Amino acid sequence: MVLVPAESARARSMNETRDRILDVALDVLGDDPDAGMGDIAAAAGVVRRTVYGHFPSRLDLVRTLTERAVTEMTAVFAEANASRAEADATWVEFIARLWPVAHRYRVLLALRRGEYGEAIHGLLGPVDELLADLVKRGQDSGVFAQHLPADILSQLAYGVVFTIADSDRSNIPVGARAATITSLLILGVPETRAIALADDQP
């Protein structure tokens, strides 16, 4: 019989509690971006002191959520971009891979417009740059429109995916196909091509 050191078990328990708080925070803030630490603690089944023990302030919690999102979305983008397909096809692959978790991070768009906007904007920089580079590649190859700079166009197309992911939780779900086609249309892809690319997804 192998005995697990008490400190190791305690550290594991603390990490599990921290992860649970983060998971719950995404749901709570997704429903109400103005929710406080007490609301998150109650939903996680812990006392406020426990939440503050892991995250000294609400900003620390939001920063950690954003860092987690950046790590996950960067990995998703790398997988989608691995084939170096045409830019519009790469975009579709990215959205397809992102969609299952898009609703989890939609709250960042709302929080980005609030008091933590500057902090979130800075942390999301790597994802913003990856998408802007992809759109610029598409503009250079003629598959994306050039009426806006790549960084602005990419944010518009990216934002609509989260908007649709948010509405997908309503009584009338819209779905990944609609998000894909709409974002491609914003990027300037002809409707017939956008529909064909979306319908190629399994």
N, CA and C atoms as a LAMMPS dump frame, in Angstrom:
ITEM: TIMESTEP
0
ITEM: NUMBER OF ATOMS
606
ITEM: BOX BOUNDS ff ff ff
-5.0000000000000000e+02 5.0000000000000000e+02
-5.0000000000000000e+02 5.0000000000000000e+02
-5.0000000000000000e+02 5.0000000000000000e+02
ITEM: ATOMS id mol type element x y z
1 1 1 N 0.838 -1.185 0
2 1 2 C 0 0 0
3 1 3 C 0.881 1.245 0
4 2 1 N 0.599 2.148 -0.954
5 2 2 C 1.385 3.375 -1.058
6 2 3 C 0.633 4.508 -0.378
7 3 1 N 1.299 5.167 0.544
8 3 2 C 0.689 6.281 1.243
9 3 3 C 0.961 7.576 0.478
10 4 1 N -0.092 8.343 0.21
11 4 2 C 0.069 9.632 -0.461
12 4 3 C 0.379 10.686 0.581
13 5 1 N 1.471 11.429 0.418
14 5 2 C 1.798 12.468 1.392
15 5 3 C 0.617 13.407 1.599
16 6 1 N 0.401 13.801 2.861
17 6 2 C -0.74 14.663 3.181
18 6 3 C -0.698 15.96 2.38
19 7 1 N 0.484 16.53 2.231
20 7 2 C 0.603 17.806 1.518
21 7 3 C 0.212 17.651 0.054
22 8 1 N 0.584 16.502 -0.538
23 8 2 C 0.239 16.246 -1.931
24 8 3 C -1.271 16.143 -2.104
25 9 1 N -1.917 15.429 -1.187
26 9 2 C -3.367 15.286 -1.245
27 9 3 C -4.035 16.643 -1.039
28 10 1 N -3.482 17.452 -0.137
29 10 2 C -4.042 18.783 0.136
30 10 3 C -3.89 19.675 -1.097
31 11 1 N -2.724 19.607 -1.73
32 11 2 C -2.492 20.429 -2.911
33 11 3 C -3.432 20.021 -4.038
34 12 1 N -3.64 18.722 -4.185
35 12 2 C -4.545 18.23 -5.224
36 12 3 C -5.975 18.706 -4.954
37 13 1 N -6.373 18.654 -3.691
38 13 2 C -7.716 19.113 -3.329
39 13 3 C -7.873 20.607 -3.61
40 14 1 N -6.839 21.377 -3.311
41 14 2 C -6.889 22.818 -3.562
42 14 3 C -6.985 23.113 -5.054
43 15 1 N -6.24 22.36 -5.845
44 15 2 C -6.28 22.552 -7.296
45 15 3 C -7.656 22.196 -7.859
46 16 1 N -8.246 21.14 -7.328
47 16 2 C -9.588 20.743 -7.78
48 16 3 C -10.613 21.815 -7.428
49 17 1 N -10.491 22.373 -6.228
50 17 2 C -11.411 23.444 -5.82
51 17 3 C -11.228 24.665 -6.708
52 18 1 N -9.987 25.005 -6.989
53 18 2 C -9.69 26.15 -7.853
54 18 3 C -10.298 25.953 -9.243
55 19 1 N -10.118 24.764 -9.799
56 19 2 C -10.668 24.474 -11.13
57 19 3 C -12.192 24.53 -11.115
58 20 1 N -12.799 24.034 -10.032
59 20 2 C -14.258 24.068 -9.934
60 20 3 C -14.759 25.506 -9.869
61 21 1 N -14.06 26.336 -9.125
62 21 2 C -14.443 27.748 -9.035
63 21 3 C -14.368 28.403 -10.411
64 22 1 N -13.321 28.097 -11.164
65 22 2 C -13.179 28.677 -12.508
66 22 3 C -14.295 28.203 -13.435
67 23 1 N -14.598 26.915 -13.388
68 23 2 C -15.666 26.373 -14.239
69 23 3 C -17.007 27.027 -13.907
70 24 1 N -17.275 27.137 -12.615
71 24 2 C -18.536 27.741 -12.18
72 24 3 C -18.565 29.218 -12.546
73 25 1 N -17.43 29.897 -12.397
74 25 2 C -17.362 31.328 -12.7
75 25 3 C -17.714 31.601 -14.159
76 26 1 N -17.285 30.725 -15.05
77 26 2 C -17.624 30.893 -16.469
78 26 3 C -19.128 30.854 -16.671
79 27 1 N -19.785 29.928 -16.011
80 27 2 C -21.242 29.814 -16.145
81 27 3 C -21.955 31.007 -15.505
82 28 1 N -21.53 31.359 -14.291
83 28 2 C -22.188 32.445 -13.561
84 28 3 C -22.001 33.778 -14.288
85 29 1 N -20.773 34.066 -14.692
86 29 2 C -20.506 35.325 -15.395
87 29 3 C -21.107 35.308 -16.792
88 30 1 N -21.24 34.118 -17.365
89 30 2 C -21.884 34.015 -18.671
90 30 3 C -23.344 34.414 -18.608
91 31 1 N -23.983 34.066 -17.488
92 31 2 C -25.387 34.445 -17.293
93 31 3 C -25.533 35.889 -16.847
94 32 1 N -24.542 36.348 -16.059
95 32 2 C -24.585 37.719 -15.546
96 32 3 C -23.156 38.239 -15.387
97 33 1 N -22.658 39.001 -16.385
98 33 2 C -21.278 39.506 -16.328
99 33 3 C -20.999 40.384 -15.113
100 34 1 N -22.046 40.877 -14.448
101 34 2 C -21.868 41.724 -13.267
102 34 3 C -21.906 40.933 -11.96
103 35 1 N -22.017 39.616 -12.054
104 35 2 C -22.083 38.786 -10.847
105 35 3 C -20.836 38.996 -9.985
106 36 1 N -21.025 38.938 -8.673
107 36 2 C -19.92 39.152 -7.752
108 36 3 C -19.285 37.854 -7.277
109 37 1 N -18.253 38.007 -6.48
110 37 2 C -17.529 36.842 -5.968
111 37 3 C -18.433 36 -5.055
112 38 1 N -19.357 36.655 -4.346
113 38 2 C -20.289 35.91 -3.498
114 38 3 C -21.203 35.016 -4.306
115 39 1 N -21.639 35.513 -5.474
116 39 2 C -22.491 34.705 -6.356
117 39 3 C -21.735 33.48 -6.855
118 40 1 N -20.473 33.701 -7.198
119 40 2 C -19.646 32.595 -7.7
120 40 3 C -19.387 31.585 -6.594
121 41 1 N -19.11 32.073 -5.395
122 41 2 C -18.873 31.173 -4.253
123 41 3 C -20.101 30.313 -3.981
124 42 1 N -21.275 30.947 -3.972
125 42 2 C -22.511 30.209 -3.696
126 42 3 C -22.745 29.129 -4.749
127 43 1 N -22.525 29.47 -6.007
128 43 2 C -22.746 28.511 -7.092
129 43 3 C -21.739 27.362 -7.028
130 44 1 N -20.536 27.65 -6.54
131 44 2 C -19.489 26.622 -6.445
132 44 3 C -19.617 25.796 -5.171
133 45 1 N -20.503 26.217 -4.268
134 45 2 C -20.69 25.473 -3.029
135 45 3 C -19.569 25.683 -2.024
136 46 1 N -18.946 26.864 -2.071
137 46 2 C -17.882 27.198 -1.128
138 46 3 C -18.198 28.565 -0.515
139 47 1 N -17.449 28.924 0.516
140 47 2 C -17.634 30.239 1.128
141 47 3 C -16.788 31.255 0.372
142 48 1 N -17.143 32.53 0.531
143 48 2 C -16.413 33.595 -0.175
144 48 3 C -14.919 33.555 0.144
145 49 1 N -14.591 33.233 1.386
146 49 2 C -13.192 33.2 1.799
147 49 3 C -12.388 32.221 0.936
148 50 1 N -13.018 31.113 0.571
149 50 2 C -12.333 30.127 -0.262
150 50 3 C -12.035 30.693 -1.645
151 51 1 N -13.017 31.398 -2.223
152 51 2 C -12.806 32.011 -3.545
153 51 3 C -11.68 33.034 -3.467
154 52 1 N -11.728 33.878 -2.432
155 52 2 C -10.692 34.907 -2.298
156 52 3 C -9.328 34.296 -1.958
157 53 1 N -9.328 33.1 -1.379
158 53 2 C -8.061 32.435 -1.105
159 53 3 C -7.334 32.047 -2.389
160 54 1 N -8.106 31.753 -3.416
161 54 2 C -7.515 31.398 -4.709
162 54 3 C -7.351 32.619 -5.612
163 55 1 N -8.3 33.549 -5.5
164 55 2 C -8.304 34.734 -6.364
165 55 3 C -8.545 35.961 -5.485
166 56 1 N -7.484 36.674 -5.14
167 56 2 C -7.597 37.795 -4.198
168 56 3 C -8.58 38.89 -4.619
169 57 1 N -8.863 38.974 -5.903
170 57 2 C -9.818 39.981 -6.372
171 57 3 C -10.589 39.427 -7.569
172 58 1 N -11.662 40.109 -7.898
173 58 2 C -12.454 39.705 -9.061
174 58 3 C -11.611 39.816 -10.329
175 59 1 N -10.758 40.816 -10.384
176 59 2 C -9.878 40.983 -11.541
177 59 3 C -8.942 39.792 -11.682
178 60 1 N -8.411 39.28 -10.56
179 60 2 C -7.536 38.099 -10.615
180 60 3 C -8.286 36.902 -11.199
181 61 1 N -9.55 36.764 -10.807
182 61 2 C -10.366 35.67 -11.331
183 61 3 C -10.576 35.831 -12.833
184 62 1 N -10.92 37.033 -13.262
185 62 2 C -11.148 37.294 -14.685
186 62 3 C -9.868 37.096 -15.481
187 63 1 N -8.752 37.535 -14.94
188 63 2 C -7.461 37.332 -15.619
189 63 3 C -7.186 35.847 -15.821
190 64 1 N -7.425 35.063 -14.772
191 64 2 C -7.16 33.625 -14.864
192 64 3 C -8.075 32.968 -15.891
193 65 1 N -9.347 33.362 -15.912
194 65 2 C -10.269 32.838 -16.917
195 65 3 C -9.783 33.193 -18.324
196 66 1 N -9.317 34.413 -18.486
197 66 2 C -8.843 34.855 -19.804
198 66 3 C -7.595 34.09 -20.218
199 67 1 N -6.68 33.888 -19.277
200 67 2 C -5.457 33.134 -19.589
201 67 3 C -5.794 31.7 -19.991
202 68 1 N -6.752 31.119 -19.306
203 68 2 C -7.186 29.761 -19.657
204 68 3 C -7.786 29.746 -21.064
205 69 1 N -8.595 30.744 -21.369
206 69 2 C -9.211 30.839 -22.701
207 69 3 C -8.159 30.988 -23.78
208 70 1 N -7.166 31.827 -23.539
209 70 2 C -6.104 32.057 -24.526
210 70 3 C -5.341 30.762 -24.796
211 71 1 N -5.014 30.034 -23.744
212 71 2 C -4.299 28.764 -23.904
213 71 3 C -5.111 27.79 -24.746
214 72 1 N -6.401 27.694 -24.435
215 72 2 C -7.256 26.747 -25.146
216 72 3 C -7.469 27.169 -26.604
217 73 1 N -7.753 28.452 -26.827
218 73 2 C -8.034 28.915 -28.185
219 73 3 C -6.781 28.913 -29.067
220 74 1 N -5.627 29.177 -28.467
221 74 2 C -4.377 29.118 -29.225
222 74 3 C -4.102 27.69 -29.688
223 75 1 N -4.35 26.726 -28.809
224 75 2 C -4.168 25.318 -29.176
225 75 3 C -5.143 24.917 -30.277
226 76 1 N -6.395 25.374 -30.178
227 76 2 C -7.395 25.074 -31.205
228 76 3 C -6.97 25.658 -32.547
229 77 1 N -6.476 26.882 -32.518
230 77 2 C -6.045 27.517 -33.766
231 77 3 C -4.871 26.757 -34.392
232 78 1 N -3.915 26.343 -33.564
233 78 2 C -2.754 25.608 -34.076
234 78 3 C -3.184 24.32 -34.776
235 79 1 N -4.168 23.63 -34.208
236 79 2 C -4.68 22.409 -34.828
237 79 3 C -5.347 22.715 -36.166
238 80 1 N -6.13 23.79 -36.193
239 80 2 C -6.844 24.138 -37.423
240 80 3 C -5.894 24.608 -38.514
241 81 1 N -4.805 25.249 -38.107
242 81 2 C -3.879 25.841 -39.06
243 81 3 C -2.791 24.873 -39.509
244 82 1 N -2.777 23.695 -38.921
245 82 2 C -1.682 22.748 -39.181
246 82 3 C -1.576 22.363 -40.658
247 83 1 N -2.706 22.277 -41.349
248 83 2 C -2.685 21.829 -42.744
249 83 3 C -2.274 22.936 -43.705
250 84 1 N -2.275 24.2 -43.213
251 84 2 C -1.957 25.362 -44.053
252 84 3 C -2.827 25.379 -45.309
253 85 1 N -4.086 25.061 -45.132
254 85 2 C -5.047 25.111 -46.237
255 85 3 C -5.326 26.568 -46.591
256 86 1 N -6.177 26.783 -47.589
257 86 2 C -6.581 28.145 -47.943
258 86 3 C -7.153 28.822 -46.697
259 87 1 N -6.998 30.139 -46.618
260 87 2 C -7.373 30.872 -45.401
261 87 3 C -8.834 30.676 -45.024
262 88 1 N -9.734 30.66 -46.007
263 88 2 C -11.153 30.506 -45.656
264 88 3 C -11.445 29.107 -45.113
265 89 1 N -10.778 28.097 -45.674
266 89 2 C -10.949 26.729 -45.173
267 89 3 C -10.358 26.588 -43.767
268 90 1 N -9.238 27.26 -43.521
269 90 2 C -8.632 27.242 -42.185
270 90 3 C -9.547 27.91 -41.177
271 91 1 N -10.159 29.024 -41.589
272 91 2 C -11.109 29.709 -40.703
273 91 3 C -12.259 28.774 -40.324
274 92 1 N -12.8 28.075 -41.3
275 92 2 C -13.913 27.151 -41.048
276 92 3 C -13.486 26.045 -40.082
277 93 1 N -12.301 25.522 -40.277
278 93 2 C -11.793 24.47 -39.39
279 93 3 C -11.624 24.995 -37.966
280 94 1 N -11.144 26.228 -37.851
281 94 2 C -10.972 26.848 -36.533
282 94 3 C -12.319 26.983 -35.816
283 95 1 N -13.327 27.493 -36.531
284 95 2 C -14.648 27.667 -35.923
285 95 3 C -15.239 26.317 -35.524
286 96 1 N -15.057 25.314 -36.372
287 96 2 C -15.582 23.979 -36.068
288 96 3 C -14.968 23.422 -34.782
289 97 1 N -13.678 23.649 -34.611
290 97 2 C -12.997 23.142 -33.42
291 97 3 C -13.309 23.989 -32.183
292 98 1 N -13.535 25.284 -32.413
293 98 2 C -13.811 26.192 -31.311
294 98 3 C -15.245 26.066 -30.795
295 99 1 N -16.171 25.746 -31.695
296 99 2 C -17.593 25.812 -31.365
297 99 3 C -17.986 25.073 -30.083
298 100 1 N -17.482 23.847 -29.847
299 100 2 C -17.908 23.131 -28.631
300 100 3 C -17.594 23.878 -27.338
301 101 1 N -16.608 24.787 -27.373
302 101 2 C -16.25 25.517 -26.147
303 101 3 C -16.53 27.016 -26.265
304 102 1 N -17.038 27.464 -27.408
305 102 2 C -17.239 28.906 -27.63
306 102 3 C -18.142 29.518 -26.574
307 103 1 N -19.216 28.799 -26.213
308 103 2 C -20.156 29.366 -25.239
309 103 3 C -19.505 29.584 -23.888
310 104 1 N -18.453 28.815 -23.591
311 104 2 C -17.793 28.941 -22.294
312 104 3 C -17.084 30.283 -22.149
313 105 1 N -16.57 30.78 -23.269
314 105 2 C -15.757 31.992 -23.196
315 105 3 C -16.434 33.224 -23.783
316 106 1 N -17.715 33.099 -24.105
317 106 2 C -18.419 34.242 -24.678
318 106 3 C -18.468 35.399 -23.688
319 107 1 N -18.407 35.093 -22.39
320 107 2 C -18.466 36.136 -21.376
321 107 3 C -17.296 37.104 -21.498
322 108 1 N -16.186 36.655 -22.066
323 108 2 C -15.028 37.539 -22.197
324 108 3 C -15.339 38.732 -23.086
325 109 1 N -16.226 38.548 -24.07
326 109 2 C -16.6 39.667 -24.929
327 109 3 C -17.33 40.732 -24.121
328 110 1 N -18.228 40.286 -23.25
329 110 2 C -18.953 41.239 -22.412
330 110 3 C -18.01 41.908 -21.419
331 111 1 N -17.153 41.124 -20.787
332 111 2 C -16.224 41.681 -19.806
333 111 3 C -15.197 42.593 -20.467
334 112 1 N -14.893 42.312 -21.726
335 112 2 C -13.911 43.124 -22.453
336 112 3 C -14.424 44.551 -22.655
337 113 1 N -15.742 44.701 -22.656
338 113 2 C -16.322 46.03 -22.846
339 113 3 C -16.513 46.765 -21.517
340 114 1 N -16.207 46.096 -20.407
341 114 2 C -16.437 46.685 -19.094
342 114 3 C -15.162 47.189 -18.444
343 115 1 N -15.181 47.19 -17.115
344 115 2 C -14.077 47.78 -16.356
345 115 3 C -12.761 47.021 -16.511
346 116 1 N -12.835 45.743 -16.909
347 116 2 C -11.609 44.955 -17.061
348 116 3 C -11.144 44.903 -18.506
349 117 1 N -11.723 45.754 -19.336
350 117 2 C -11.454 45.705 -20.77
351 117 3 C -9.99 45.75 -21.13
352 118 1 N -9.253 46.656 -20.51
353 118 2 C -7.836 46.809 -20.862
354 118 3 C -7.041 45.558 -20.517
355 119 1 N -7.311 44.997 -19.341
356 119 2 C -6.584 43.791 -18.917
357 119 3 C -6.909 42.616 -19.828
358 120 1 N -8.185 42.435 -20.145
359 120 2 C -8.584 41.322 -21.008
360 120 3 C -8.028 41.513 -22.411
361 121 1 N -8.117 42.735 -22.917
362 121 2 C -7.609 43.02 -24.26
363 121 3 C -6.13 42.644 -24.368
364 122 1 N -5.36 43.002 -23.336
365 122 2 C -3.935 42.688 -23.36
366 122 3 C -3.673 41.183 -23.352
367 123 1 N -4.43 40.455 -22.545
368 123 2 C -4.231 39.003 -22.444
369 123 3 C -4.67 38.274 -23.713
370 124 1 N -5.713 38.8 -24.372
371 124 2 C -6.21 38.16 -25.591
372 124 3 C -5.36 38.503 -26.816
373 125 1 N -4.349 39.323 -26.616
374 125 2 C -3.496 39.746 -27.724
375 125 3 C -2.995 38.615 -28.622
376 126 1 N -2.463 37.516 -28.053
377 126 2 C -1.956 36.431 -28.906
378 126 3 C -3.024 35.839 -29.829
379 127 1 N -4.255 35.679 -29.322
380 127 2 C -5.336 35.148 -30.157
381 127 3 C -5.704 36.164 -31.23
382 128 1 N -5.794 37.436 -30.848
383 128 2 C -6.109 38.489 -31.813
384 128 3 C -5.095 38.51 -32.96
385 129 1 N -3.827 38.354 -32.616
386 129 2 C -2.765 38.395 -33.626
387 129 3 C -2.85 37.199 -34.567
388 130 1 N -3.113 36.019 -34.03
389 130 2 C -3.236 34.828 -34.865
390 130 3 C -4.368 34.99 -35.88
391 131 1 N -5.513 35.498 -35.417
392 131 2 C -6.662 35.654 -36.308
393 131 3 C -6.412 36.762 -37.326
394 132 1 N -5.781 37.842 -36.904
395 132 2 C -5.466 38.926 -37.833
396 132 3 C -4.5 38.443 -38.917
397 133 1 N -3.522 37.634 -38.521
398 133 2 C -2.57 37.087 -39.498
399 133 3 C -3.274 36.183 -40.504
400 134 1 N -4.221 35.385 -40.022
401 134 2 C -4.964 34.503 -40.915
402 134 3 C -5.8 35.323 -41.899
403 135 1 N -6.474 36.349 -41.398
404 135 2 C -7.293 37.191 -42.274
405 135 3 C -6.411 37.93 -43.271
406 136 1 N -5.257 38.404 -42.829
407 136 2 C -4.332 39.08 -43.752
408 136 3 C -3.874 38.118 -44.842
409 137 1 N -3.615 36.877 -44.463
410 137 2 C -3.233 35.867 -45.459
411 137 3 C -4.355 35.677 -46.466
412 138 1 N -5.598 35.659 -45.955
413 138 2 C -6.737 35.52 -46.85
414 138 3 C -6.927 36.737 -47.746
415 139 1 N -6.663 37.905 -47.211
416 139 2 C -6.754 39.123 -48.03
417 139 3 C -5.685 39.117 -49.121
418 140 1 N -4.486 38.702 -48.762
419 140 2 C -3.39 38.681 -49.737
420 140 3 C -3.638 37.684 -50.853
421 141 1 N -4.346 36.591 -50.523
422 141 2 C -4.613 35.572 -51.544
423 141 3 C -5.943 35.806 -52.263
424 142 1 N -6.684 36.835 -51.832
425 142 2 C -7.912 37.202 -52.529
426 142 3 C -9.166 36.477 -52.083
427 143 1 N -9.12 35.701 -50.978
428 143 2 C -10.324 34.99 -50.536
429 143 3 C -11.11 35.782 -49.497
430 144 1 N -10.474 36.773 -48.859
431 144 2 C -11.156 37.644 -47.909
432 144 3 C -11.174 39.071 -48.44
433 145 1 N -12.198 39.813 -48.05
434 145 2 C -12.349 41.197 -48.503
435 145 3 C -11.259 42.091 -47.905
436 146 1 N -11.045 43.234 -48.56
437 146 2 C -9.997 44.15 -48.113
438 146 3 C -10.551 45.521 -47.733
439 147 1 N -11.864 45.609 -47.475
440 147 2 C -12.457 46.91 -47.167
441 147 3 C -12.144 47.383 -45.754
442 148 1 N -11.608 46.484 -44.916
443 148 2 C -11.19 46.838 -43.571
444 148 3 C -9.814 46.231 -43.299
445 149 1 N -9.031 46.845 -42.411
446 149 2 C -7.755 46.228 -42.02
447 149 3 C -7.996 44.846 -41.429
448 150 1 N -7.022 43.972 -41.57
449 150 2 C -7.178 42.579 -41.14
450 150 3 C -7.514 42.452 -39.658
451 151 1 N -6.922 43.303 -38.822
452 151 2 C -7.18 43.156 -37.388
453 151 3 C -8.626 43.502 -37.031
454 152 1 N -9.198 44.51 -37.69
455 152 2 C -10.587 44.88 -37.413
456 152 3 C -11.543 43.848 -38.006
457 153 1 N -11.262 43.432 -39.235
458 153 2 C -12.135 42.464 -39.901
459 153 3 C -12.164 41.137 -39.146
460 154 1 N -11.011 40.712 -38.667
461 154 2 C -10.956 39.446 -37.928
462 154 3 C -11.767 39.532 -36.641
463 155 1 N -11.718 40.675 -35.954
464 155 2 C -12.473 40.832 -34.712
465 155 3 C -13.978 40.832 -34.954
466 156 1 N -14.412 41.445 -36.053
467 156 2 C -15.83 41.441 -36.388
468 156 3 C -16.318 40.013 -36.644
469 157 1 N -15.564 39.283 -37.453
470 157 2 C -15.966 37.917 -37.803
471 157 3 C -15.899 36.992 -36.589
472 158 1 N -14.893 37.184 -35.766
473 158 2 C -14.701 36.371 -34.561
474 158 3 C -15.799 36.664 -33.54
475 159 1 N -16.128 37.937 -33.394
476 159 2 C -17.137 38.337 -32.431
477 159 3 C -18.506 37.758 -32.734
478 160 1 N -18.838 37.682 -34.03
479 160 2 C -20.169 37.182 -34.39
480 160 3 C -20.314 35.7 -34.028
481 161 1 N -19.221 34.976 -34.046
482 161 2 C -19.276 33.556 -33.662
483 161 3 C -19.702 33.427 -32.201
484 162 1 N -19.133 34.271 -31.331
485 162 2 C -19.501 34.223 -29.915
486 162 3 C -20.914 34.743 -29.69
487 163 1 N -21.317 35.731 -30.49
488 163 2 C -22.683 36.235 -30.377
489 163 3 C -23.688 35.134 -30.697
490 164 1 N -23.408 34.384 -31.751
491 164 2 C -24.303 33.291 -32.139
492 164 3 C -24.221 32.152 -31.136
493 165 1 N -23.032 31.903 -30.594
494 165 2 C -22.893 30.869 -29.559
495 165 3 C -23.739 31.236 -28.345
496 166 1 N -23.803 32.517 -28.031
497 166 2 C -24.602 32.981 -26.903
498 166 3 C -26.084 32.788 -27.185
499 167 1 N -26.519 33.143 -28.381
500 167 2 C -27.937 33.001 -28.732
501 167 3 C -28.318 31.531 -28.871
502 168 1 N -27.331 30.674 -29.107
503 168 2 C -27.591 29.245 -29.27
504 168 3 C -28.097 28.611 -27.972
505 169 1 N -27.949 29.323 -26.866
506 169 2 C -28.433 28.82 -25.581
507 169 3 C -29.902 29.149 -25.373
508 170 1 N -30.485 29.886 -26.323
509 170 2 C -31.881 30.285 -26.191
510 170 3 C -32.8 29.155 -26.638
511 171 1 N -34.098 29.451 -26.68
512 171 2 C -35.085 28.441 -27.067
513 171 3 C -35.039 28.117 -28.553
514 172 1 N -34.389 29.005 -29.321
515 172 2 C -34.297 28.781 -30.766
516 172 3 C -32.818 28.723 -31.15
517 173 1 N -32.176 27.569 -30.97
518 173 2 C -30.751 27.478 -31.273
519 173 3 C -30.451 27.743 -32.748
520 174 1 N -29.338 28.394 -32.99
521 174 2 C -28.951 28.738 -34.362
522 174 3 C -27.933 27.731 -34.888
523 175 1 N -26.839 27.528 -34.16
524 175 2 C -25.913 26.469 -34.511
525 175 3 C -24.616 26.887 -35.159
526 176 1 N -23.688 25.91 -35.195
527 176 2 C -22.345 26.144 -35.716
528 176 3 C -22.361 26.499 -37.202
529 177 1 N -23.249 25.879 -37.96
530 177 2 C -23.301 26.155 -39.402
531 177 3 C -23.608 27.629 -39.651
532 178 1 N -24.591 28.155 -38.925
533 178 2 C -24.95 29.563 -39.089
534 178 3 C -23.794 30.469 -38.669
535 179 1 N -23.108 30.109 -37.595
536 179 2 C -21.972 30.906 -37.135
537 179 3 C -20.854 30.904 -38.175
538 180 1 N -20.612 29.75 -38.758
539 180 2 C -19.561 29.634 -39.769
540 180 3 C -19.89 30.463 -41.008
541 181 1 N -21.094 30.29 -41.517
542 181 2 C -21.486 31.011 -42.731
543 181 3 C -21.502 32.517 -42.49
544 182 1 N -22.071 32.939 -41.378
545 182 2 C -22.154 34.372 -41.085
546 182 3 C -20.774 34.999 -40.968
547 183 1 N -19.866 34.329 -40.268
548 183 2 C -18.517 34.879 -40.122
549 183 3 C -17.793 34.937 -41.46
550 184 1 N -18.007 33.94 -42.312
551 184 2 C -17.39 33.964 -43.643
552 184 3 C -17.945 35.104 -44.499
553 185 1 N -19.241 35.354 -44.392
554 185 2 C -19.839 36.462 -45.14
555 185 3 C -19.246 37.791 -44.691
556 186 1 N -19.038 37.936 -43.403
557 186 2 C -18.415 39.159 -42.885
558 186 3 C -17.008 39.307 -43.437
559 187 1 N -16.321 38.196 -43.608
560 187 2 C -14.96 38.216 -44.144
561 187 3 C -14.93 38.458 -45.655
562 188 1 N -16.116 38.488 -46.267
563 188 2 C -16.181 38.782 -47.695
564 188 3 C -16.189 37.569 -48.593
565 189 1 N -16.401 36.394 -48.023
566 189 2 C -16.474 35.17 -48.825
567 189 3 C -17.85 35.112 -49.492
568 190 1 N -17.914 34.832 -50.797
569 190 2 C -19.224 34.721 -51.472
570 190 3 C -20.119 33.687 -50.788
571 191 1 N -21.414 33.935 -50.805
572 191 2 C -22.347 33.082 -50.07
573 191 3 C -22.271 31.619 -50.517
574 192 1 N -22.171 31.391 -51.821
575 192 2 C -22.131 30.005 -52.3
576 192 3 C -20.896 29.277 -51.775
577 193 1 N -19.761 29.967 -51.757
578 193 2 C -18.525 29.385 -51.231
579 193 3 C -18.647 29.167 -49.715
580 194 1 N -19.225 30.138 -49.01
581 194 2 C -19.386 30.027 -47.561
582 194 3 C -20.247 28.821 -47.202
583 195 1 N -21.341 28.653 -47.914
584 195 2 C -22.242 27.526 -47.652
585 195 3 C -21.545 26.202 -47.958
586 196 1 N -20.817 26.177 -49.066
587 196 2 C -20.111 24.937 -49.437
588 196 3 C -19.064 24.563 -48.381
589 197 1 N -18.315 25.544 -47.901
590 197 2 C -17.298 25.271 -46.887
591 197 3 C -17.939 24.786 -45.586
592 198 1 N -19.044 25.433 -45.201
593 198 2 C -19.73 25.044 -43.968
594 198 3 C -20.287 23.625 -44.075
595 199 1 N -20.817 23.306 -45.239
596 199 2 C -21.445 21.992 -45.43
597 199 3 C -20.419 20.87 -45.595
598 200 1 N -19.159 21.236 -45.824
599 200 2 C -18.091 20.237 -45.903
600 200 3 C -17.703 19.722 -44.535
601 201 1 N -18.087 20.472 -43.485
602 201 2 C -17.74 20.042 -42.127
603 201 3 C -18.564 18.818 -41.745
604 202 1 N -17.927 17.842 -41.104
605 202 2 C -18.664 16.635 -40.691
606 202 3 C -19.742 16.951 -39.662
